[in-house]
Amino acid sequence: MTAPDSVTMDDDQRDEFLGTGGTGVISFPTAGEAPHSIPVSYGYDAAEETFYFRFAVGKDHEKSERLDRPVSFVAYGTADDTWQSVVAEGRLKETTDTSIATETLEGLERVQIPLVDIFGQPPADVPFEFYRLAPESLTARKESSTSL
């Protein structure tokens, strides 16, 4: 069953909701277990429909070993007292990859990735790497008034 058009956001509504950055949840698949889902902050470049993430890396962070697998990312919240959500699916790419380095630099200039302090140590002491997600699938939905 497909969603009625009244619950589907158009590109402009989606881009307005996402802004240039915010927070959401990214999920990495696992073999035979529940997905590994974590809250993250993101930057969004509407011109390229691309998300940017700053991930903590190192021995204490599990994300590093999952970056070569497909992911799903969900941003959600309210705007004008209406629930909205965006789901992006695809594969993360390292921003240091020479094939996307120039494009990534241009995109990073158009986004704002919020710095959320959840590491138990000053963020300046946490090693980070940047990744991008140019989604293979991107859906945006909003709450529909059904007059119940």
Solvent accessible surface area in square Angstrom, and as a share of the most:
residue,aa,sasa,rsa
1,M,244,1.09
2,T,124,0.72
3,A,37,0.29
4,P,86,0.54
5,D,129,0.67
6,S,68,0.44
7,V,15,0.08
8,T,65,0.38
9,M,9,0.04
10,D,81,0.42
11,D,81,0.42
12,D,114,0.59
13,Q,71,0.31
14,R,15,0.06
15,D,33,0.17
16,E,144,0.64
17,F,44,0.18
18,L,2,0.01
19,G,34,0.32
20,T,65,0.38
21,G,25,0.24
22,G,17,0.17
23,T,78,0.46
24,G,7,0.07
25,V,47,0.27
26,I,0,0.00
27,S,23,0.15
28,F,1,0.00
29,P,51,0.32
30,T,30,0.17
31,A,97,0.75
32,G,88,0.85
33,E,133,0.60
34,A,81,0.63
35,P,83,0.52
36,H,46,0.21
37,S,58,0.38
38,I,32,0.16
39,P,92,0.58
40,V,19,0.11
41,S,14,0.09
42,Y,7,0.03
43,G,0,0.00
44,Y,2,0.01
45,D,2,0.01
46,A,44,0.34
47,A,77,0.60
48,E,85,0.38
49,E,68,0.31
50,T,1,0.01
51,F,0,0.00
52,Y,1,0.00
53,F,0,0.00
54,R,56,0.21
55,F,3,0.01
56,A,2,0.02
57,V,20,0.12
58,G,41,0.39
59,K,196,0.83
60,D,115,0.59
61,H,46,0.20
62,E,90,0.40
63,K,20,0.08
64,S,55,0.36
65,E,119,0.53
66,R,28,0.10
67,L,22,0.11
68,D,109,0.56
69,R,95,0.35
70,P,66,0.42
71,V,7,0.04
72,S,32,0.21
73,F,0,0.00
74,V,47,0.27
75,A,3,0.02
76,Y,125,0.47
77,G,18,0.17
78,T,79,0.46
79,A,37,0.28
80,D,143,0.74
81,D,144,0.75
82,T,37,0.21
83,W,141,0.50
84,Q,28,0.12
85,S,33,0.21
86,V,0,0.00
87,V,47,0.27
88,A,0,0.00
89,E,80,0.36
90,G,4,0.04
91,R,111,0.40
92,L,12,0.06
93,K,97,0.41
94,E,91,0.41
95,T,18,0.10
96,T,110,0.64
97,D,61,0.32
98,T,128,0.74
99,S,93,0.60
100,I,23,0.12
101,A,33,0.26
102,T,96,0.56
103,E,72,0.32
104,T,3,0.01
105,L,116,0.58
106,E,89,0.40
107,G,0,0.00
108,L,49,0.24
109,E,147,0.66
110,R,100,0.37
111,V,17,0.10
112,Q,132,0.59
113,I,25,0.13
114,P,48,0.30
115,L,103,0.51
116,V,63,0.36
117,D,96,0.49
118,I,108,0.55
119,F,56,0.23
120,G,83,0.80
121,Q,82,0.36
122,P,80,0.50
123,P,31,0.19
124,A,102,0.79
125,D,92,0.48
126,V,9,0.05
127,P,76,0.48
128,F,52,0.22
129,E,70,0.31
130,F,75,0.31
131,Y,7,0.03
132,R,13,0.05
133,L,0,0.00
134,A,51,0.40
135,P,28,0.18
136,E,141,0.63
137,S,46,0.29
138,L,41,0.20
139,T,74,0.43
140,A,8,0.06
141,R,120,0.44
142,K,53,0.23
143,E,90,0.40
144,S,37,0.24
145,S,104,0.67
146,T,92,0.53
147,S,106,0.68
148,L,207,1.03
